[in-house]
Amino acid sequence: MRDIKESDWRILRQVHKAALDRFCDKALHELERIASDRSKSSHQKYLDVWTNLHQRDKEIAKFFDPLERSNAFMMIATLKHRGFITEEELARFGPETRETVDVILGVARL
């Protein structure tokens, strides 16, 4: 697989940050929902929050780490597949990068 162009690498670093913020915002909303569930005891809510946070931490590691040139195309494909990159953000990448991402998405199971 070829290397990502410098211009697309710079875009990925910006998009990666926005996607991670989006992911964390969603996770925090989930935690708020869990913590405010009046049908459960405080202890059960604590356990549910811990379990959820632990799962989200694994997902961050899987979907967002490490951000390196060697995995840039796979990173973009994964973030697109998981809905963490918007169509507007994806359109910022050059045609070669978008084509490579489409090929990955066509053959890979993410």
Buried (B, 14 or more C-beta within 10 A) or exposed (E): EEEBBEEBBEBBEEBBEBBBEBBEEEBEEBBEEBBEEEEBEEEEBEEBBEEBBEEBEEEBEEBBEEBEEEBBBBBBBBBBBBEBBBEEBBEBBEEEBBEBBEEBBEEEEE
